[in-house]
Amino acid sequence: MSAVDSVNIEKTLTLEASYYERLNGTIKCFLCPHNCRIADGKTGICKVRKNQDGKLVTETWGRISALHKDPIEKKPLYHFFPGSSILSIGSVGCNMKCRCCQNWQISQVSASEFDFSREFPPDEIVRLAISDKDNIGVAYTYNEPGMWFEYMLAIARLIRMKGLQNVMVSNGYINERPLDDLLTCIDAFNIDLKGFTEEFYKNFTGATLSPVLRSLKKIRQSGCHLEITCLVIPDQNDDPVDFDRMISWIADELGKNTVFHLSRYHPAYKFGLEPTSVADLEKLLAIAQKKIFHVYAGNIQLKDYQDTRCPNCNNIVVIRAGYYTSKIAVTENGSCKHCGTRVIIC
C-alpha cells in the first residue's frame, strides 16, 4: 500500500492505513521496524493500527488528544525559528514502551481507551494554524506521531502548500519508505536518541537502536533541520563510556554542528528512581561539549547550557531564560553578526 494520496485528503476521511500487506489471513504492517503481524480484530504494538476484516486501518485519523500553542523551544528546537510559537498537536499510541514515559496517559493507550472530545480533519488543523499570524506552522508531538502517520502526512502536505513549517518530534523508530514520504514535507525534526546500546533499547523501550541511527543519518542527509534529545536516566543510560561513544557517533556521522539536548530525568510512569543528579548531568554535558558545538541542558536551567554561541567566534548570539528567547546577535538569515557564520534557521 502507498502513502496517503494528497489529491484526495480533503475529499475523504479514509481510515485505511499505509504500508501493509495481507499474509494468510493476517496483516503485516511495514510502518515501523516492529513489522507487526496482526490477526483479525487485533492491533499492532502501537495499539492504534488494527486489522479490520483483512484491511489495516488507522484508528487515529482526525483524533486529537492535545492541541496547544507552544514555544518552539519546548519541542525542543533551539536552532529553528528561535523565539517563535507553533501549533502543537498529539494523538494516542506509541511503538515504544518506555518505562519512564512522561506522556504515558496518551502514548500507552489505544484509541478506544481515550475519550476524544471531537474530530479535527486535516483542513481544520490547517485553518487553526494559519489563523494566528504569529504561528509558524504545526508540530506533531506529545505522543509518537509516526503512529498517526497518515493524518500527520495529510496535514503536513497542506501546511507546506500554505508556506508554513512542519515539525516532527519523534523516537525515530520508523521504516525507510515512510520516512522518505515524511522527508518531502517535514522541515525540522527532534529525534529522541534514548541511549547507545541495543541492550538498553530492548530492556527499556521494547525496540532496537539501529533503526533509530539509520533514521538520524537519513534525516541529516536529506538536508532537513535536525536536533537530538537524550534523557539521562540514572543507572540505565548514563555510563560515561557508552555516552562518549554516542557523542563520537553523532560528531562523526551527523556532524559537529548537530544540536544536542541532554535532559534531566524525573520520575514518571513505571519508573520511580530519584531525578538525575546535577553532578552526573554536568559530567555528561562536558563530555558532549568536547565533540559537539551546540549542547544544551533540558528539564533544568544550567548556566552555560542555555544560550547559543557561534561555533566560529564563540560569541553568544541567542540568549534564553526559560522559554524567553532573544536573538541578540544574529542577522535576519540566522548568521552571526560578529563573523557571518550561519548559526540558526529563522
C-alpha positions as CSV (number, residue, x, y, z in Angstrom):
1,M,0.0,0.0,0.0
2,S,1.2,3.5,-0.7
3,A,1.1,6.6,1.4
4,V,-1.9,9.0,1.6
5,D,-2.8,10.5,-1.7
6,S,-2.6,14.3,-1.4
7,V,-5.1,14.8,-4.1
8,N,-7.9,13.1,-2.1
9,I,-7.1,14.1,1.5
10,E,-9.6,17.0,1.6
11,K,-12.4,14.9,-0.1
12,T,-12.4,11.8,2.0
13,L,-11.5,10.9,5.6
14,T,-10.4,7.4,4.8
15,L,-9.3,5.2,7.7
16,E,-7.2,2.8,5.6
17,A,-3.6,2.7,6.8
18,S,-0.5,2.8,4.7
19,Y,2.3,0.3,4.3
20,Y,0.9,-3.2,4.8
21,E,0.3,-6.4,3.1
22,R,-2.1,-9.4,3.6
23,L,-0.5,-12.7,4.6
24,N,-2.5,-15.9,5.1
25,G,-5.4,-14.3,7.0
26,T,-3.2,-11.8,8.9
27,I,-1.8,-8.4,8.1
28,K,1.9,-7.4,8.2
29,C,2.4,-3.7,8.9
30,F,5.6,-2.1,7.5
31,L,5.3,1.3,9.1
32,C,7.9,0.7,11.7
33,P,10.7,-1.8,12.3
34,H,8.5,-4.0,14.5
35,N,6.8,-5.1,11.3
36,C,3.9,-6.4,13.3
37,R,1.9,-9.5,12.1
38,I,-1.7,-8.6,13.1
39,A,-4.5,-11.1,13.4
40,D,-8.1,-10.1,12.5
41,G,-9.6,-7.8,15.1
42,K,-6.2,-7.1,16.8
43,T,-3.9,-4.1,16.8
44,G,-0.1,-3.9,16.4
45,I,2.3,-3.0,19.3
46,C,1.3,0.7,18.8
47,K,-2.3,-0.1,19.8
48,V,-3.8,2.1,17.1
49,R,-3.3,0.3,13.8
50,K,-5.8,-2.5,13.5
51,N,-6.6,-5.5,11.2
52,Q,-10.3,-4.9,10.4
53,D,-11.7,-7.7,8.2
54,G,-8.4,-8.0,6.3
55,K,-7.7,-4.3,5.9
56,L,-5.2,-2.3,8.1
57,V,-7.0,0.7,9.4
58,T,-5.6,3.6,11.5
59,E,-7.8,4.5,14.4
60,T,-6.3,7.9,15.0
61,W,-7.4,9.7,11.8
62,G,-8.6,13.2,12.9
63,R,-8.5,12.2,16.6
64,I,-6.5,14.7,18.7
65,S,-5.5,14.1,22.4
66,A,-3.8,17.5,22.8
67,L,-3.7,20.8,20.9
68,H,-1.7,23.8,22.2
69,K,0.2,26.8,21.0
70,D,3.8,26.2,22.3
71,P,7.1,28.0,22.2
72,I,9.3,26.2,19.6
73,E,11.9,25.8,22.3
74,K,9.5,23.4,24.1
75,K,9.9,20.8,21.3
76,P,12.8,21.3,22.0
77,L,14.2,23.1,18.9
78,Y,16.7,25.8,19.7
79,H,18.1,26.5,16.2
80,F,14.9,26.5,14.2
81,F,13.0,29.9,14.3
82,P,14.0,30.5,18.0
83,G,11.6,32.7,19.9
84,S,8.6,31.7,17.7
85,S,5.4,29.8,18.5
86,I,4.0,26.7,16.8
87,L,0.6,24.9,16.9
88,S,1.3,21.6,18.6
89,I,-0.9,18.5,18.2
90,G,-0.8,14.9,19.6
91,S,-2.9,11.8,19.4
92,V,-2.5,8.4,21.1
93,G,-0.3,5.3,20.7
94,C,3.4,4.6,20.5
95,N,5.7,1.8,19.2
96,M,7.9,2.0,22.2
97,K,7.1,1.1,25.8
98,C,9.5,3.4,27.8
99,R,9.2,2.7,31.5
100,C,9.6,6.4,32.4
101,C,7.3,7.9,29.7
102,Q,6.2,11.4,30.7
103,N,3.1,11.2,28.4
104,W,2.1,7.6,29.1
105,Q,-1.6,8.7,29.5
106,I,-1.7,9.2,25.7
107,S,1.2,7.1,24.4
108,Q,0.4,3.8,26.2
109,V,-3.4,3.7,25.4
110,S,-5.5,2.6,22.5
111,A,-7.9,4.9,20.6
112,S,-10.8,3.1,22.3
113,E,-9.4,3.8,25.7
114,F,-9.1,7.6,25.2
115,D,-12.0,10.0,25.4
116,F,-11.6,12.2,22.4
117,S,-13.8,15.3,22.6
118,R,-14.2,15.7,18.8
119,E,-12.6,15.1,15.5
120,F,-10.3,17.5,13.6
121,P,-10.0,16.8,9.9
122,P,-6.7,18.0,8.3
123,D,-8.1,21.2,6.8
124,E,-9.3,22.3,10.3
125,I,-5.9,21.9,11.7
126,V,-4.5,24.0,8.8
127,R,-7.2,26.6,9.4
128,L,-6.2,26.9,13.0
129,A,-2.5,27.2,12.1
130,I,-3.0,30.0,9.6
131,S,-5.5,31.9,11.7
132,D,-2.7,33.0,14.1
133,K,-0.3,35.4,12.4
134,D,2.4,34.7,14.9
135,N,2.3,30.9,14.4
136,I,5.0,29.4,12.2
137,G,3.2,26.0,11.5
138,V,2.4,22.7,13.1
139,A,4.4,20.5,15.4
140,Y,3.4,16.8,15.5
141,T,4.3,15.8,19.1
142,Y,3.3,14.7,22.6
143,N,2.9,11.0,21.7
144,E,4.8,9.3,18.8
145,P,3.4,11.0,15.7
146,G,4.6,8.1,13.5
147,M,1.7,6.1,14.8
148,W,-0.7,8.6,13.2
149,F,1.4,8.7,10.0
150,E,-1.5,9.2,7.6
151,Y,-3.1,12.0,9.5
152,M,0.3,13.8,10.0
153,L,1.2,13.5,6.4
154,A,-2.1,14.8,5.2
155,I,-1.8,17.9,7.4
156,A,1.9,18.4,6.6
157,R,1.3,18.5,2.9
158,L,-1.4,21.1,3.3
159,I,0.8,23.1,5.7
160,R,3.6,23.0,3.2
161,M,1.2,24.4,0.5
162,K,0.4,27.3,2.8
163,G,4.1,28.1,3.2
164,L,4.3,27.3,6.9
165,Q,6.6,25.0,8.8
166,N,6.2,21.3,9.8
167,V,8.0,19.9,12.9
168,M,8.1,16.3,14.0
169,V,9.1,15.3,17.5
170,S,9.8,11.6,17.3
171,N,11.6,8.5,18.6
172,G,12.9,7.9,15.1
173,Y,11.7,4.3,15.1
174,I,10.2,4.2,11.6
175,N,11.0,2.3,8.4
176,E,12.8,3.9,5.5
177,R,9.9,4.2,3.0
178,P,7.5,6.0,5.3
179,L,10.4,8.3,6.4
180,D,11.1,9.1,2.8
181,D,7.5,10.3,2.5
182,L,7.8,12.5,5.5
183,L,11.1,14.0,4.3
184,T,9.2,15.6,1.4
185,C,7.2,17.8,3.8
186,I,8.7,17.9,7.3
187,D,11.0,20.8,7.8
188,A,12.5,20.1,11.2
189,F,12.9,17.0,13.4
190,N,13.8,16.5,17.0
191,I,14.7,12.8,17.4
192,D,14.9,11.2,20.8
193,L,18.1,9.1,21.0
194,K,17.4,7.2,24.2
195,G,20.7,5.5,24.7
196,F,23.5,3.9,22.7
197,T,23.3,0.2,23.4
198,E,20.9,-2.4,21.9
199,E,20.5,-3.9,25.4
200,F,19.2,-0.6,26.8
201,Y,16.8,-0.2,23.9
202,K,15.5,-3.7,24.2
203,N,15.0,-3.7,28.0
204,F,13.8,-0.1,28.5
205,T,11.9,0.7,25.3
206,G,11.0,-2.6,23.7
207,A,12.6,-1.5,20.5
208,T,16.0,-1.5,18.9
209,L,18.7,1.1,18.4
210,S,20.0,0.5,14.8
211,P,16.8,1.7,13.0
212,V,17.0,5.0,15.0
213,L,20.6,5.5,14.0
214,R,19.5,4.8,10.4
215,S,16.7,7.4,10.6
216,L,19.1,10.0,12.1
217,K,21.5,9.6,9.2
218,K,18.8,9.7,6.6
219,I,17.3,12.9,8.1
220,R,20.7,14.5,8.1
221,Q,21.4,13.5,4.5
222,S,18.1,14.9,3.4
223,G,19.0,18.4,4.5
224,C,16.1,18.8,6.9
225,H,16.8,20.5,10.2
226,L,17.7,18.0,12.9
227,E,18.1,18.3,16.6
228,I,18.6,15.4,19.1
229,T,17.4,14.8,22.6
230,C,18.7,12.3,25.1
231,L,17.0,11.8,28.5
232,V,19.7,10.8,31.1
233,I,18.2,8.1,33.4
234,P,20.3,7.1,36.4
235,D,21.9,3.7,36.2
236,Q,20.2,3.0,32.9
237,N,21.9,5.0,30.1
238,D,24.3,7.2,31.9
239,D,27.5,5.2,31.6
240,P,30.2,7.7,30.5
241,V,31.9,5.3,28.2
242,D,28.7,4.5,26.3
243,F,27.7,8.1,26.3
244,D,31.1,9.1,24.9
245,R,30.6,6.6,22.1
246,M,27.2,8.2,21.3
247,I,28.7,11.6,21.1
248,S,31.5,10.4,18.9
249,W,29.0,8.7,16.6
250,I,26.9,12.0,16.4
251,A,30.0,14.1,15.6
252,D,31.3,11.6,13.0
253,E,28.1,10.6,11.3
254,L,25.9,13.7,11.7
255,G,28.4,16.5,12.2
256,K,29.8,18.6,15.0
257,N,27.2,21.2,14.3
258,T,24.4,18.8,15.4
259,V,22.2,20.4,18.0
260,F,22.1,18.2,21.1
261,H,19.8,18.4,24.1
262,L,20.7,16.5,27.2
263,S,17.7,16.3,29.5
264,R,17.3,15.6,33.2
265,Y,15.1,12.6,34.1
266,H,12.3,13.0,36.7
267,P,10.2,10.0,38.0
268,A,7.3,9.1,35.8
269,Y,5.0,6.2,34.8
270,K,6.6,2.9,36.0
271,F,10.0,4.3,37.0
272,G,10.5,5.8,40.4
273,L,14.2,6.5,40.7
274,E,15.3,9.8,42.0
275,P,16.0,12.5,39.4
276,T,19.3,12.6,37.6
277,S,21.9,14.3,39.8
278,V,23.1,17.7,38.7
279,A,26.7,16.5,39.0
280,D,26.1,13.5,36.7
281,L,24.3,15.6,34.2
282,E,27.1,18.2,34.1
283,K,29.7,15.4,33.7
284,L,27.9,14.2,30.6
285,L,27.3,17.7,29.3
286,A,31.1,18.3,29.5
287,I,31.8,15.1,27.5
288,A,29.4,16.2,24.8
289,Q,30.8,19.8,24.6
290,K,34.3,18.4,23.7
291,K,33.0,17.0,20.4
292,I,29.8,18.9,19.6
293,F,29.4,22.7,19.2
294,H,25.8,23.1,20.3
295,V,25.0,21.3,23.6
296,Y,22.0,22.2,25.8
297,A,20.6,21.1,29.2
298,G,16.9,20.2,29.3
299,N,14.4,19.9,32.2
300,I,16.8,22.1,34.3
301,Q,18.4,25.5,33.9
302,L,22.2,25.4,34.0
303,K,24.4,28.3,33.2
304,D,26.4,27.9,30.0
305,Y,24.0,25.3,28.6
306,Q,21.1,27.5,27.6
307,D,22.4,30.2,25.3
308,T,23.5,29.7,21.7
309,R,27.1,30.6,20.8
310,C,28.6,31.0,17.4
311,P,30.7,27.8,16.7
312,N,33.3,30.0,14.9
313,C,33.9,33.1,17.1
314,N,32.2,31.8,20.3
315,N,30.2,34.9,20.9
316,I,26.7,34.5,22.3
317,V,24.1,35.1,19.6
318,V,20.9,33.9,21.3
319,I,20.1,34.2,25.0
320,R,17.5,32.1,26.8
321,A,15.8,32.2,30.2
322,G,13.2,29.5,30.4
323,Y,11.1,30.0,27.3
324,Y,12.1,33.6,26.9
325,T,14.4,33.9,23.9
326,S,16.2,36.9,22.5
327,K,18.3,36.9,19.2
328,I,20.9,39.4,20.3
329,A,23.5,38.9,17.6
330,V,22.1,37.2,14.6
331,T,21.1,38.6,11.2
332,E,17.7,38.1,9.5
333,N,19.0,34.9,7.8
334,G,20.4,33.5,11.1
335,S,24.1,34.4,10.7
336,C,26.3,35.6,13.5
337,K,26.6,39.4,13.4
338,H,30.2,39.2,14.6
339,C,31.7,36.8,12.0
340,G,29.0,35.9,9.5
341,T,28.8,32.2,10.3
342,R,25.3,30.7,9.8
343,V,24.1,29.5,13.2
344,I,20.3,29.2,13.2
345,I,17.3,29.0,10.9
346,C,15.0,32.0,11.2
